[in-house]
């Protein structure tokens, strides 16, 4: 009977795979959630339609526009959020050089700068570089280099939409690379007058809930060290991001830049930074006023000169939407100005400690740039109260004004609430579905001699394995360039080589010896990862993605191999003389791994991925101590 059943099962699987490949929407239509920006935009403007949908390994891309206006700007959404605009036609001929995306160009009025833009999407940065109404000396043009991580986005710009956007990716002076920004920059020997990032972020992940704590490595202390290293002597870093009230992104960016400037030798970092606010348009949505404001931070390799500051002051005074939040020698008010007063007084650390949001600079070891809330904000976010700028039920601006984009992109501590909720749910489910059934139906396992030690052993293995796996997936996001790549490569490596290690342990004639040696090897290799990964990343981040994928496998495979051995070795020892404990071994191991998958993120948020590896090592050390003793008892 197994033969026909297997054949039928195989035929069904083949049909499902064929449909997934050749007709994916027949069975696998995935609607966009109503909370996504794409859905909300289309609800506000019924004339909009999705004119193209493309899936790739990184995300789902949707191109949205009004079919009755072929010349109107299209918007490209990533997983329903993180939109990038794609102006149609030869937009570089009409682009205003006074737009917020081109503020850094004010520092180079008499010559064409060399520009590097990371995360170019639909090409707004290109338009600023290629703008034909910018007066330049005869024979000069802006030399623009763009780095875009998503090959599908670049493919749209070079393929389906190339003619409709005047082949923007191939305009004179424009060179585009498909790569991860930090990795590409490490490989580049060039220095640039402007290094620019316009709204480059991970809000798609933040809003969806998946990868909720996977953050961009473009906003860490080490990233700004890289940027400063690749600037010319007159160079400037230009970062455009959303501006909230009270400010959080702009202030954390400032804190990261100030620390980087200090490491670079700046005597007074406040003189190297200029920050402008841009007020966005407001629209009425359901009786509420909704809009997006922006903040632009310019970080100079050298201090800003008075004439340069005067140029931006004149720009802000003449603009109905722009204003200076901080500029050297210019009086300003507000939290940003207060922060830079603290920088001048060398009391900025105390300012950050007392501020509403967490503004501490983030590092590659704990790259949670978008985690501004402290744990005490969670209660206020859920039930209201002082301490946060918004609540989950609706945005409540600190200045009493109308609602804004912060309601959608993290005004409330959604990430922390999700983590706390998942941990509580997991604890309840493990108790109900694992521990209580074991107590009701397999209680005799606890009567076995050494039961407590074996339970602790298998719990340590489950927790330790998951902590290492989660920390490795997060840590290798920088190295591989995207959470999707990191999860795929790291998870496959652990599963494949742990399976090989388990098979090897199954052939051992002395499980206790295999157990001891494997656990000792795990501890040594975890320590090697903690110490060696920063050096390894620093030396190899410049390599192409293919080589980085292969090196990831090479680095993690030995650890995964030995991590696969302690469980079958311990199971072999238990099954010989303590068979009633076998269900407990599987149960507590699985339950501990479920809980550790959430705890690992919490530990990394508190102290970095190095701490997560350290806690994992502690779990394996406990397993080594109790497992070796229990193994002697069971084999005596």
C-alpha positions as CSV (number, residue, x, y, z in Angstrom):
1,X,0.0,0.0,0.0
2,X,2.9,2.3,0.6
3,X,3.9,2.3,-3.1
4,X,0.7,3.8,-4.5
5,X,0.5,6.2,-1.6
6,X,4.0,7.4,-2.2
7,X,3.4,7.8,-5.9
8,X,0.2,9.8,-5.3
9,X,2.0,11.9,-2.7
10,X,4.8,12.6,-5.1
11,X,2.4,13.5,-7.9
12,X,0.6,15.9,-5.7
13,X,3.9,17.6,-4.6
14,X,4.9,17.9,-8.2
15,X,1.7,19.6,-9.1
16,X,2.0,22.1,-6.2
17,X,5.6,22.9,-7.1
18,X,4.6,23.4,-10.8
19,X,1.8,25.7,-9.8
20,X,4.1,27.7,-7.5
21,X,6.6,28.2,-10.3
22,X,4.5,28.7,-13.4
23,X,1.2,29.9,-12.0
24,X,1.9,31.2,-8.5
25,X,-1.3,33.3,-8.0
26,X,-3.6,30.3,-8.8
27,X,-3.1,28.9,-5.3
28,X,-0.7,31.3,-3.6
29,X,-2.2,34.7,-4.0
30,X,-0.9,36.8,-1.1
31,X,-2.9,40.0,-0.4
32,X,-1.3,43.1,1.0
33,X,-2.2,43.7,4.6
34,X,-4.6,46.7,5.2
35,X,-2.0,48.2,7.6
36,X,0.6,48.6,4.8
37,X,1.4,51.9,3.1
38,X,0.5,50.4,-0.3
39,X,-3.1,49.5,0.8
40,X,-3.6,52.8,2.5
41,X,-2.3,54.8,-0.5
42,X,-4.7,53.0,-2.8
43,X,-7.6,53.5,-0.4
44,X,-6.9,57.3,-0.4
45,X,-6.7,57.4,-4.2
46,X,-9.0,54.9,-5.9
47,X,-7.5,55.8,-9.3
48,X,-4.3,54.0,-8.4
49,X,-3.6,50.5,-9.6
50,X,-0.9,48.0,-9.2
51,X,0.5,47.8,-12.7
52,X,3.3,45.3,-12.0
53,X,4.1,42.8,-9.2
54,X,7.5,41.0,-9.0
55,X,8.7,38.6,-6.4
56,X,12.4,38.1,-5.7
57,X,14.5,36.6,-2.8
58,X,14.5,39.9,-0.9
59,X,10.9,41.0,-1.1
60,X,7.8,41.5,-3.2
61,X,7.8,44.6,-5.4
62,X,4.7,46.4,-6.5
63,X,4.7,49.3,-9.0
64,X,1.7,51.5,-8.4
65,X,0.4,54.4,-10.5
66,X,-2.6,56.0,-12.2
67,X,-3.2,54.2,-15.5
68,X,-5.0,57.3,-16.9
69,X,-1.8,59.4,-16.3
70,X,1.1,57.6,-17.9
71,X,3.4,60.5,-17.3
72,X,2.7,60.7,-13.5
73,X,5.2,59.4,-11.0
74,X,5.0,55.7,-10.1
75,X,5.7,54.4,-6.6
76,X,7.6,51.1,-6.0
77,X,6.6,49.4,-2.7
78,X,8.8,46.7,-1.0
79,X,6.6,44.2,0.8
80,X,3.8,46.8,0.7
81,X,5.9,49.4,2.5
82,X,9.3,51.3,2.2
83,X,8.2,53.1,-1.0
84,X,10.6,54.6,-3.5
85,X,9.2,57.0,-6.0
86,X,9.9,56.7,-9.7
87,X,9.3,59.9,-11.7
88,X,8.4,59.3,-15.3
89,X,10.1,60.8,-18.3
90,X,13.3,62.9,-18.4
91,X,12.7,64.2,-14.9
92,X,16.3,65.4,-14.6
93,X,15.5,68.2,-17.0
94,X,12.9,69.7,-14.6
95,X,14.4,68.7,-11.2
96,X,14.9,71.5,-8.8
97,X,18.4,71.7,-7.3
98,X,16.8,73.1,-4.2
99,X,14.9,69.9,-3.4
100,X,15.6,68.3,0.0
101,X,17.3,65.4,-1.6
102,X,20.1,67.7,-3.0
103,X,20.9,69.8,0.0
104,X,24.5,68.7,0.1
105,X,25.1,70.2,-3.4
106,X,24.9,73.7,-1.8
107,X,28.4,73.1,-0.6
108,X,29.7,72.8,-4.1
109,X,28.3,75.8,-6.0
110,X,31.3,76.2,-8.3
111,X,32.3,72.7,-9.3
112,X,30.8,69.3,-10.0
113,X,31.2,67.0,-6.9
114,X,31.8,63.3,-7.0
115,X,28.8,61.5,-5.4
116,X,28.1,58.1,-3.9
117,X,24.5,57.3,-3.1
118,X,23.5,54.2,-1.2
119,X,20.0,52.8,-1.8
120,X,18.9,54.7,-5.0
121,X,15.6,52.9,-5.7
122,X,13.6,54.8,-8.3
123,X,16.4,57.3,-8.9
124,X,15.6,60.5,-7.0
125,X,19.3,60.8,-6.1
126,X,20.2,60.4,-9.8
127,X,17.9,63.2,-10.7
128,X,19.7,65.6,-8.4
129,X,23.1,64.6,-9.8
130,X,22.0,64.8,-13.5
131,X,19.8,68.0,-13.1
132,X,20.4,70.0,-16.2
133,X,19.5,73.4,-14.6
134,X,22.5,73.3,-12.3
135,X,25.1,75.8,-13.4
136,X,28.5,74.2,-13.8
137,X,31.8,75.2,-15.3
138,X,32.1,74.2,-19.0
139,X,32.9,70.6,-19.5
140,X,32.0,69.5,-16.0
141,X,29.3,67.1,-14.9
142,X,28.5,65.4,-11.6
143,X,30.2,62.0,-11.4
144,X,27.5,59.9,-9.7
145,X,27.9,56.3,-8.3
146,X,24.8,54.6,-7.0
147,X,24.6,51.3,-5.1
148,X,21.3,49.5,-5.0
149,X,21.0,46.2,-3.1
150,X,17.8,45.0,-4.8
151,X,18.6,43.5,-8.3
152,X,14.9,43.5,-9.2
153,X,14.5,47.2,-8.6
154,X,17.6,47.9,-10.7
155,X,16.2,45.5,-13.3
156,X,13.0,47.4,-13.5
157,X,14.9,50.7,-14.0
158,X,17.1,49.2,-16.7
159,X,14.4,47.0,-18.3
160,X,10.7,47.4,-18.2
161,X,10.7,51.1,-17.3
162,X,13.9,52.2,-18.9
163,X,12.2,53.9,-21.9
164,X,9.5,55.5,-19.7
165,X,12.2,57.1,-17.3
166,X,14.6,58.2,-20.0
167,X,17.0,55.4,-19.1
168,X,17.8,57.1,-15.8
169,X,20.3,54.5,-14.7
170,X,22.4,55.2,-17.8
171,X,22.5,59.0,-17.9
172,X,25.9,60.6,-18.6
173,X,28.1,60.5,-15.5
174,X,25.9,57.9,-13.8
175,X,27.3,54.5,-12.8
176,X,25.1,52.0,-10.9
177,X,26.2,48.9,-9.0
178,X,23.9,46.2,-7.6
179,X,25.4,45.4,-4.2
180,X,25.2,46.0,-0.5
181,X,26.3,49.5,0.4
182,X,28.8,48.8,3.2
183,X,30.4,45.9,1.4
184,X,30.8,47.8,-1.9
185,X,32.2,50.8,0.0
186,X,34.8,48.6,1.7
187,X,36.0,47.5,-1.8
188,X,36.1,50.9,-3.3
189,X,39.4,52.8,-3.2
190,X,37.7,56.0,-4.2
191,X,36.9,59.0,-2.0
192,X,33.8,61.1,-2.6
193,X,32.7,64.7,-2.1
194,X,29.2,63.5,-1.1
195,X,28.1,60.2,0.4
196,X,24.3,60.3,0.4
197,X,21.5,58.2,1.8
198,X,17.9,59.3,1.1
199,X,15.4,57.5,3.3
200,X,17.4,54.2,3.2
201,X,15.7,52.1,5.8
202,X,14.1,48.8,6.9
203,X,10.6,50.1,7.5
204,X,9.2,47.3,5.3
205,X,10.4,44.8,7.9
206,X,9.4,47.0,10.8
207,X,5.8,47.4,9.7
208,X,5.2,43.8,8.7
209,X,6.5,42.4,12.0
210,X,8.9,39.9,10.2
211,X,12.5,40.7,10.9
212,X,11.1,43.2,13.5
213,X,14.5,43.6,15.1
214,X,16.7,43.2,12.0
215,X,18.2,46.6,11.5
216,X,20.2,48.4,8.9
217,X,23.9,48.3,9.3
218,X,24.1,51.7,7.4
219,X,23.4,53.6,10.6
220,X,26.0,52.1,13.0
221,X,29.1,53.6,14.5
222,X,31.3,51.4,12.3
223,X,29.3,52.5,9.2
224,X,30.0,56.2,9.9
225,X,33.7,55.4,10.4
226,X,33.6,53.9,6.9
227,X,31.8,56.9,5.5
228,X,34.3,59.4,7.0
229,X,37.2,57.3,5.7
230,X,35.9,57.5,2.1
231,X,35.2,61.3,2.1
232,X,37.5,63.9,0.5
233,X,38.9,66.6,2.7
234,X,35.9,68.8,1.8
235,X,33.5,65.8,1.8
236,X,30.1,65.6,3.4
237,X,27.8,62.8,4.5
238,X,24.2,63.6,3.7
239,X,21.4,61.6,5.3
240,X,17.7,62.3,4.8
241,X,15.2,60.7,7.1
242,X,11.8,61.2,8.6
243,X,11.5,63.9,11.3
244,X,9.2,63.2,14.2
245,X,8.0,65.2,17.1
246,X,9.6,64.7,19.6
247,X,12.6,64.0,17.5
248,X,14.3,60.5,17.6
249,X,15.8,59.5,14.3
250,X,17.5,62.9,13.8
251,X,18.9,62.9,17.3
252,X,20.2,59.4,17.2
253,X,21.8,60.1,13.8
254,X,23.4,63.2,15.3
255,X,24.7,61.1,18.3
256,X,26.2,58.5,15.9
257,X,27.8,61.2,13.8
258,X,29.2,63.1,16.9
259,X,30.9,60.0,18.2
260,X,32.3,59.1,14.8
261,X,33.7,62.7,14.4
262,X,35.3,62.4,17.9
263,X,37.0,59.1,16.8
264,X,38.1,60.9,13.6
265,X,39.9,63.6,15.7
266,X,37.4,66.4,15.6
267,X,38.0,68.9,18.4
268,X,34.4,70.3,18.4
269,X,32.0,67.9,16.5
270,X,29.2,70.4,16.7
271,X,31.0,72.5,14.2
272,X,31.1,69.7,11.7
273,X,27.3,69.0,11.7
274,X,24.4,71.0,10.1
275,X,20.8,69.8,10.4
276,X,17.7,71.1,8.6
277,X,14.1,70.3,9.0
278,X,11.6,70.1,6.1
279,X,7.9,70.4,6.7
280,X,5.9,68.1,4.5
281,X,2.4,68.6,3.0
282,X,-0.6,67.6,5.1
283,X,-3.7,65.9,3.9
284,X,-7.0,65.1,5.7
285,X,-7.6,61.4,6.3
286,X,-10.8,60.5,8.1
287,X,-10.9,63.8,9.9
288,X,-7.2,63.6,10.8
289,X,-4.3,65.6,9.5
290,X,-1.6,63.3,8.2
291,X,1.7,64.1,6.7
292,X,5.4,63.4,6.5
293,X,8.2,65.7,7.7
294,X,11.9,65.2,7.0
295,X,15.2,65.9,8.6
296,X,18.5,66.3,6.7
297,X,21.8,65.8,8.5
298,X,25.0,67.0,6.8
299,X,28.3,65.9,8.4
300,X,31.4,67.6,7.2
301,X,34.9,66.1,7.2
302,X,36.1,69.5,8.3
303,X,34.2,72.2,10.2
304,X,31.6,74.2,8.3
305,X,32.8,77.6,7.3
306,X,30.8,80.7,8.1
307,X,30.0,81.4,4.4
308,X,28.7,77.8,4.0
309,X,26.4,78.2,7.1
310,X,25.2,81.5,5.7
311,X,24.3,79.8,2.5
312,X,22.0,77.3,4.3
313,X,20.6,80.0,6.5
314,X,19.6,82.0,3.4
315,X,18.1,78.9,1.9
316,X,16.0,78.2,5.1
317,X,14.9,81.8,5.4
318,X,13.7,81.9,1.8
319,X,11.9,78.5,2.0
320,X,8.3,78.2,3.4
321,X,9.0,74.6,4.5
322,X,12.7,74.5,5.6
323,X,14.3,75.6,8.8
324,X,17.6,75.1,10.6
325,X,17.6,72.8,13.6
326,X,21.3,73.2,14.2
327,X,24.1,75.1,12.4
328,X,27.4,76.3,13.8
329,X,27.1,79.8,15.1
330,X,23.4,80.1,14.4
331,X,20.9,80.4,17.2
332,X,18.2,77.7,17.1
333,X,15.7,76.2,19.4
334,X,14.3,72.7,20.0
335,X,15.7,69.4,21.2
336,X,18.2,69.2,18.3
337,X,19.7,72.5,19.3
338,X,19.6,71.5,23.0
339,X,21.5,68.3,22.1
340,X,24.3,70.2,20.3
341,X,24.6,72.7,23.2
342,X,25.2,69.6,25.3
343,X,27.8,68.4,22.8
344,X,29.7,71.7,23.1
345,X,29.6,71.4,26.9
346,X,30.6,67.7,26.7
347,X,27.4,66.7,28.5
348,X,25.7,65.0,25.6
349,X,25.8,61.6,27.3
350,X,23.8,63.0,30.2
351,X,21.4,64.6,27.7
352,X,20.8,61.2,26.1
353,X,20.3,59.5,29.4
354,X,17.6,61.9,30.3
355,X,15.9,62.1,27.0
356,X,12.4,60.7,26.2
357,X,13.8,58.2,23.7
358,X,16.9,56.0,23.6
359,X,19.4,57.9,21.5
360,X,22.6,55.9,22.3
361,X,24.7,55.3,19.2
362,X,24.3,51.7,17.9
363,X,27.1,49.4,16.8
364,X,27.5,46.5,14.4
365,X,27.3,44.2,17.4
366,X,23.9,45.7,18.4
367,X,22.6,47.5,15.3
368,X,19.0,48.3,16.5
369,X,18.9,51.8,15.2
370,X,15.1,51.9,15.1
371,X,14.6,50.7,18.6
372,X,14.1,54.1,20.4
373,X,11.8,53.0,23.2
374,X,12.8,51.8,26.6
375,X,11.0,48.9,28.3
376,X,9.2,51.4,30.6
377,X,7.6,52.8,27.4
378,X,5.8,49.6,26.7
379,X,3.2,50.0,29.4
380,X,2.5,53.6,28.4
381,X,2.4,52.5,24.7
382,X,-0.3,49.9,25.5
383,X,-2.4,51.8,28.0
384,X,-1.4,55.4,27.6
385,X,0.5,57.6,30.0
386,X,3.5,59.8,30.0
387,X,6.8,58.9,28.5
388,X,6.1,58.3,24.8
389,X,5.1,60.5,22.0
390,X,2.3,58.3,20.7
391,X,0.1,55.4,21.8
392,X,-0.9,52.4,19.9
393,X,-4.5,53.6,19.6
394,X,-3.5,56.8,17.7
395,X,-0.8,59.3,17.4
396,X,-0.7,62.0,20.1
397,X,1.9,64.5,19.1
398,X,3.8,66.1,21.9
399,X,3.1,69.6,20.6
400,X,-0.7,68.9,20.5
401,X,-0.7,69.1,16.7
402,X,-2.2,66.8,14.1
403,X,-1.3,63.2,13.5
404,X,1.7,62.3,11.3
405,X,3.6,59.5,9.8
406,X,5.1,58.5,13.2
407,X,1.8,56.7,14.0
408,X,2.7,54.2,11.2
409,X,6.4,53.8,11.6
410,X,7.1,53.2,15.2
411,X,5.6,56.0,17.3
412,X,4.6,53.3,19.8
413,X,7.0,50.6,21.0
414,X,5.6,48.0,18.6
415,X,8.8,45.9,18.4
416,X,9.2,45.6,22.1
417,X,5.5,44.8,22.6
418,X,5.7,42.1,19.9
419,X,8.7,40.5,21.5
420,X,7.2,40.6,25.0
421,X,3.9,39.2,23.6
422,X,5.6,36.4,21.7
423,X,7.7,35.4,24.7
424,X,4.6,35.3,27.0
425,X,2.6,33.3,24.4
426,X,5.5,30.9,23.9
427,X,5.8,30.3,27.6
428,X,2.1,29.6,27.9
429,X,2.1,27.3,24.9
430,X,5.2,25.4,26.0
431,X,3.6,24.9,29.4
432,X,0.2,23.8,28.0
433,X,1.4,21.7,25.1
434,X,4.7,20.3,26.5
435,X,5.2,20.4,30.2
436,X,1.6,19.6,31.4
437,X,1.2,16.6,29.0
438,X,4.5,15.3,30.2
439,X,3.5,15.6,33.8
440,X,0.1,14.0,33.1
441,X,1.2,11.1,31.0
442,X,5.0,10.6,31.4
443,X,5.5,11.5,35.1
444,X,7.4,8.2,35.6
445,X,10.3,9.7,33.7
446,X,11.0,12.1,36.6
447,X,11.5,9.1,39.0
448,X,14.6,7.9,37.1
449,X,17.9,8.4,38.9
450,X,19.6,11.5,37.6
451,X,16.4,12.8,35.9
452,X,16.9,16.4,37.0
453,X,20.4,16.5,35.5
454,X,19.2,15.0,32.2
455,X,16.3,17.5,32.0
456,X,18.8,20.3,32.6
457,X,21.1,18.8,30.0
458,X,18.5,18.7,27.2
459,X,17.2,22.1,28.1
460,X,20.7,23.6,27.9
461,X,21.2,22.0,24.5
462,X,17.9,23.4,23.1
463,X,18.4,26.9,24.5
464,X,22.1,27.0,23.5
465,X,21.5,25.8,20.0
466,X,18.8,28.3,19.3
467,X,20.7,31.2,20.9
468,X,23.7,30.5,18.6
469,X,21.5,30.1,15.5
470,X,19.5,33.3,16.1
471,X,22.6,35.4,17.0
472,X,24.5,34.0,13.9
473,X,21.5,34.9,11.6
474,X,21.4,38.4,13.0
475,X,25.2,38.9,13.0
476,X,25.6,37.8,9.4
477,X,23.0,40.3,8.1
478,X,25.9,42.8,7.8
479,X,28.1,40.3,6.1
480,X,25.5,39.0,3.6
481,X,23.8,42.4,3.2
482,X,20.1,41.5,3.9
483,X,18.1,39.6,6.5
484,X,16.7,37.3,3.8
485,X,20.2,36.2,2.7
486,X,21.4,35.8,6.3
487,X,18.4,33.7,7.4
488,X,18.6,31.5,4.3
489,X,22.4,30.8,4.3
490,X,22.9,30.5,8.1
491,X,19.8,28.4,8.7
492,X,20.6,26.0,5.8
493,X,24.2,25.7,7.1
494,X,23.2,24.9,10.6
495,X,20.5,22.4,9.6
496,X,22.7,20.6,7.0
497,X,25.9,20.3,9.1
498,X,24.1,19.7,12.4
499,X,22.4,16.8,10.6
500,X,25.8,15.5,9.5
501,X,27.1,15.9,13.0
502,X,24.1,14.0,14.4
503,X,24.7,11.2,11.9
504,X,28.3,11.0,12.9
505,X,27.4,10.8,16.6
506,X,24.9,8.1,15.9
507,X,27.8,5.8,14.7
508,X,29.8,6.4,17.9
509,X,30.6,3.4,20.1
510,X,31.1,5.7,23.1
511,X,28.3,8.3,23.3
512,X,29.6,9.7,26.6
513,X,33.0,10.5,25.1
514,X,31.4,12.0,22.0
515,X,29.2,14.1,24.2
516,X,32.1,15.5,26.2
517,X,34.3,16.2,23.2
518,X,31.5,17.8,21.2
519,X,30.4,20.1,24.0
520,X,34.0,21.2,24.6
521,X,34.4,21.9,20.9
522,X,31.2,23.9,20.9
523,X,32.5,26.1,23.7
524,X,35.8,26.7,22.0
525,X,34.2,27.5,18.6
526,X,31.7,29.9,20.1
527,X,34.5,31.7,21.8
528,X,36.4,31.8,18.5
529,X,33.3,33.3,16.8
530,X,32.9,36.1,19.4
531,X,36.6,37.1,19.2
532,X,37.1,36.4,15.5
533,X,34.0,37.6,13.7
534,X,34.7,41.4,13.9
535,X,38.2,40.7,12.4
536,X,36.8,38.3,9.8
537,X,34.1,40.8,8.7
538,X,36.5,43.6,8.5
539,X,38.9,41.6,6.3
540,X,36.3,40.0,4.0
541,X,33.3,42.3,3.8
542,X,34.8,43.8,0.6
543,X,34.4,40.5,-1.3
544,X,31.6,39.8,-3.7
545,X,28.4,38.2,-2.4
546,X,29.2,34.7,-3.8
547,X,32.4,34.6,-1.9
548,X,30.8,35.9,1.2
549,X,28.1,33.2,1.1
550,X,30.8,30.5,0.7
551,X,32.8,31.9,3.5
552,X,29.8,32.0,5.8
553,X,29.3,28.3,5.2
554,X,33.0,27.6,5.8
555,X,33.0,29.6,9.1
556,X,29.8,28.2,10.5
557,X,30.0,24.6,9.3
558,X,32.4,23.3,12.0
559,X,30.4,24.8,14.8
560,X,27.1,23.4,13.3
561,X,28.7,20.0,12.9
562,X,29.7,19.6,16.6
563,X,26.4,21.2,17.8
564,X,24.6,18.4,16.1
565,X,26.3,15.7,18.2
566,X,25.4,16.3,21.9
567,X,21.6,15.6,21.5
568,X,21.8,12.1,19.9
569,X,24.7,11.2,22.2
570,X,22.7,12.2,25.2
571,X,19.6,10.4,23.8
572,X,21.7,7.2,23.3
573,X,22.8,7.3,27.0
574,X,19.3,8.0,28.3
575,X,17.6,5.3,26.2
576,X,19.9,2.6,27.6
577,X,18.9,2.8,31.2
578,X,16.4,5.7,31.5
579,X,14.0,5.1,28.7
580,X,11.1,6.8,30.5
581,X,13.1,10.1,30.2
582,X,13.2,10.0,26.4
583,X,9.9,11.9,26.0
584,X,11.2,14.5,28.5
585,X,14.4,14.9,26.5
586,X,12.5,15.8,23.3
587,X,9.9,17.9,25.2
588,X,12.2,20.1,27.2
589,X,14.7,20.4,24.4
590,X,12.0,21.7,22.0
591,X,10.4,23.9,24.6
592,X,13.7,25.5,25.5
593,X,14.6,26.2,21.9
594,X,11.2,27.9,21.3
595,X,11.7,30.2,24.3
596,X,15.4,30.9,23.5
597,X,14.5,32.1,19.9
598,X,12.8,35.1,21.5
599,X,15.2,35.4,24.5
600,X,18.1,35.6,22.0
601,X,16.8,38.8,20.5
602,X,16.1,40.3,23.9
603,X,19.7,39.5,25.0
604,X,21.1,41.0,21.8
605,X,19.1,44.1,22.3
606,X,20.4,44.5,25.9
607,X,24.0,43.8,25.3
608,X,24.7,42.9,21.6
609,X,25.2,39.7,19.7
610,X,28.3,39.0,21.7
611,X,26.2,38.7,24.8
612,X,23.8,36.3,23.0
613,X,26.8,34.1,22.0
614,X,28.0,34.3,25.6
615,X,24.6,33.2,27.1
616,X,24.6,30.4,24.5
617,X,28.0,29.3,25.7
618,X,26.7,29.3,29.3
619,X,23.9,27.0,28.3
620,X,26.3,24.6,26.6
621,X,28.7,24.8,29.6
622,X,25.8,23.8,31.9
623,X,25.0,20.9,29.6
624,X,28.6,19.8,29.6
625,X,28.9,19.8,33.3
626,X,25.6,18.0,34.1
627,X,25.7,15.8,31.0
628,X,29.2,14.4,31.7
629,X,28.2,13.5,35.3
630,X,24.8,12.1,34.2
631,X,26.6,10.0,31.5
632,X,28.9,8.5,34.1
633,X,25.9,7.6,36.3
634,X,24.0,6.0,33.5
635,X,26.9,4.0,32.2
636,X,28.3,2.9,35.6
